[in-house]
Amino acid sequence: MGLKEIYQWDRRMAEKLRRFQLPQSYQTVGLAIAIIAFVGLIARKFMTTEPDWIRSLCLNLILVGLLTISLSKEKVEDEYIAMLRSRSYQFAFIMGVLYVLIQPYVTYAVEYLFNPEEAEVQMSYFQAIAFMLMVQLLFFKVFLKKCS
């Protein structure tokens, strides 16, 4: 296998990944997963014994549900929708970076006002990823509805 064939294979694989989308019916599946996981988080608060793994599982399922919705096709998927989707991912990435840079210090300042001894700068992966996915979905759906 020559270098040219490797480049062509690499280009084909990159194109397949770029065009990867789930069928439109997966939007409902993703929404169901996210809602069930959210209800699980709420129900966990009322349990007398709450294993630690339940919280992590529910948070991860919420992310899986949001990602499934984000990767699902629309009923009509054309170049314009693809462009809107691409712009929504770009916007979500930029907003996510800004959120990760600013939010921990805002939280620290608020905690410092109420309890200066226990204030700390912290950020969880769930907050960052969930924020980015929600921004992408909201941006995409709002602009999709405005333009339709």
Secondary structure, 3 states (H helix, E strand, C coil): CCHHHHHHHHHHHHHHHHCCCECCCHHHHHHHHHHHHHHHHHHHHCCCCCCHHHHHHHHHHHHHHHHHHHHECCCCCCHHHHHHHHHHHHHHHHHHHHHHHHHHHHHHHHHHHHCCCCCCCCCCHHHHHHHHHHHHHHHHHHHHHHHC
